[in-house]
Amino acid sequence: MIDQAELLELVELAQRGDRDAFGQLAREFEPSVYAIVMRRLRNQAEALEVTQEVFLRAIRKLPQLREPERFAGWLKRIAVRMAINRAVRRPKETYAPPEMFATFSHHQAPADRAMRTEQASQLRTGLKQLRALDRDTLLAFYFEGQSLKEMSDRFSSPVGTIKRRLHTARHRLKEALGDLQPA
């Protein structure tokens, strides 16, 4: 950990084009920038990429920083903005029916393909038998990949309630699927 005087000196050197000074700053602040970005993106590969982009932007914009003692806050704002931009611009994940993925497996036996198609059909039928809230809860978690926190926001319910709904919805789906099985 560098002290304030050393930080100020490194920032001023880096502003004058000293790449080694900027390298020291980058090594010092990389863990905190990564943490900020990771908190927003929740994806390691993307967080590493955006962290690098933050430092690239910082080195380009560093001469514009008027108060070198505010470097840490300035860098944090860059990290937050870039993470938000990445999160907003990332393509939405879409739902695709399971049968679509069956076509990608060329080495699957015809009987296996038929079984998978039948299971997918039964799953869809079972989901249709559920109440809307149970169905929406299962779809959000398993097919849309939403986290419990995201579902909590979406359904305006506490995380504990979402966990209970998932448990109940899974149980009801199991019962509905049981009704579809031949005796």
C-alpha positions in Angstrom: 0.0 0.0 0.0 1.5 3.3 -1.0 1.0 6.4 1.1 -0.6 9.7 -0.1 2.7 11.5 -0.8 4.0 8.6 -2.9 0.6 8.3 -4.7 0.7 12.0 -5.6 4.2 11.7 -6.9 3.4 8.7 -9.0 0.3 10.4 -10.5 2.3 13.5 -11.3 5.0 11.4 -13.0 2.5 9.4 -14.9 0.8 12.6 -16.1 4.1 13.7 -17.5 4.3 10.4 -19.5 6.3 8.1 -17.1 4.9 4.7 -18.0 6.7 3.0 -15.1 4.9 5.3 -12.7 1.6 4.5 -14.3 2.5 0.8 -14.1 2.9 1.1 -10.4 -0.4 2.9 -10.1 -2.1 0.1 -12.2 -0.6 -2.6 -10.0 -1.7 -0.8 -6.8 -5.3 -0.1 -8.0 -6.0 -3.2 -10.1 -7.6 -5.3 -7.3 -10.0 -2.5 -6.3 -10.9 -1.7 -9.9 -11.5 -5.4 -10.6 -13.7 -5.6 -7.5 -15.8 -2.6 -8.6 -16.3 -4.0 -12.1 -16.9 -7.6 -10.9 -19.6 -6.4 -8.6 -21.5 -4.9 -11.5 -20.8 -7.6 -14.2 -20.6 -10.8 -12.2 -18.5 -12.4 -14.9 -14.8 -12.9 -14.4 -13.8 -12.8 -18.1 -15.8 -9.6 -18.7 -14.5 -8.0 -15.5 -10.9 -8.7 -16.5 -11.5 -7.2 -19.9 -13.2 -4.1 -18.5 -10.5 -3.7 -15.9 -7.9 -3.5 -18.7 -10.1 -1.0 -20.6 -10.4 1.1 -17.4 -6.6 1.5 -17.2 -6.3 2.1 -20.9 -8.8 5.0 -20.6 -7.1 6.2 -17.4 -3.7 6.4 -19.1 -5.2 8.4 -22.0 -7.2 10.7 -19.8 -4.7 11.1 -17.0 -3.3 14.5 -18.3 -6.8 15.9 -17.9 -6.9 15.1 -14.2 -6.5 18.5 -12.5 -6.2 17.3 -8.9 -3.7 14.4 -8.8 -4.6 13.8 -5.1 -8.1 12.7 -6.3 -6.7 9.9 -8.5 -8.3 7.1 -6.6 -11.9 8.5 -6.8 -11.4 9.5 -10.4 -10.3 6.0 -11.3 -13.2 4.5 -9.4 -15.7 6.7 -11.3 -14.2 5.5 -14.6 -14.5 1.9 -13.5 -18.1 2.3 -12.4 -19.1 4.0 -15.7 -17.4 1.5 -17.9 -18.9 -1.4 -16.0 -22.4 0.1 -16.2 -21.9 0.7 -19.9 -20.8 -2.9 -20.5 -23.7 -4.3 -18.5 -26.2 -2.1 -20.4 -24.8 -2.9 -23.8 -24.3 -6.6 -23.3 -26.8 -8.6 -25.4 -29.8 -10.0 -23.6 -29.8 -13.8 -23.0 -32.6 -15.4 -24.9 -34.7 -18.5 -24.2 -34.6 -21.3 -26.8 -36.6 -24.4 -26.7 -34.6 -27.6 -25.8 -35.4 -29.2 -29.1 -33.3 -26.5 -30.8 -30.2 -27.7 -29.0 -30.9 -31.3 -29.9 -30.0 -30.5 -33.5 -26.5 -29.6 -32.5 -25.7 -33.1 -31.3 -25.0 -35.2 -34.4 -23.8 -38.3 -32.6 -27.1 -38.8 -30.7 -29.0 -42.0 -31.3 -32.5 -41.5 -32.8 -34.0 -43.1 -29.7 -32.2 -40.6 -27.5 -33.3 -37.7 -29.6 -36.9 -38.9 -29.4 -36.7 -39.3 -25.6 -35.3 -35.8 -25.2 -38.0 -34.3 -27.4 -40.7 -36.2 -25.4 -39.2 -35.0 -22.1 -39.1 -31.4 -23.3 -42.7 -31.7 -24.4 -43.7 -33.1 -21.0 -41.8 -30.3 -19.3 -43.6 -27.7 -21.3 -47.0 -29.4 -20.6 -46.1 -29.6 -16.9 -45.2 -25.9 -16.9 -48.5 -25.0 -18.6 -50.4 -26.7 -15.7 -48.8 -24.5 -13.1 -50.2 -21.2 -11.8 -48.7 -18.2 -13.5 -46.5 -17.2 -10.5 -45.0 -20.7 -10.2 -44.3 -20.9 -13.9 -42.8 -17.4 -14.0 -40.6 -18.1 -11.0 -39.2 -21.3 -12.5 -38.7 -19.8 -16.0 -36.9 -16.8 -14.5 -34.5 -18.9 -12.4 -33.9 -21.9 -14.7 -34.4 -20.6 -18.2 -33.6 -16.9 -18.0 -30.8 -17.5 -15.5 -31.9 -14.7 -13.1 -30.3 -14.6 -9.7 -32.4 -14.6 -6.5 -31.7 -10.9 -6.1 -32.8 -10.1 -9.7 -35.9 -12.1 -9.1 -36.5 -10.3 -5.8 -36.5 -7.0 -7.7 -38.6 -8.4 -10.6 -41.3 -9.8 -8.4 -41.0 -7.1 -5.7 -40.6 -9.8 -3.0 -37.8 -10.5 -0.5 -35.2 -13.1 -1.4 -36.5 -15.5 1.2 -39.9 -15.4 -0.4 -38.4 -16.1 -3.8 -36.5 -19.1 -2.3 -39.8 -20.4 -0.9 -41.6 -19.9 -4.2 -38.9 -21.8 -6.1 -39.2 -24.7 -3.7 -43.0 -24.7 -3.9 -43.0 -24.3 -7.7 -40.4 -27.2 -8.1 -42.6 -29.4 -5.9 -45.8 -28.5 -7.9 -43.9 -29.1 -11.2 -42.8 -32.5 -10.0 -46.4 -33.4 -9.1 -47.6 -32.2 -12.6 -44.8 -34.2 -14.3 -45.8 -37.2 -12.3 -49.3 -37.0 -13.6 -47.9 -37.1 -17.2 -45.9 -40.3 -16.7 -47.6 -43.5 -17.8 -48.8 -45.9 -15.1 
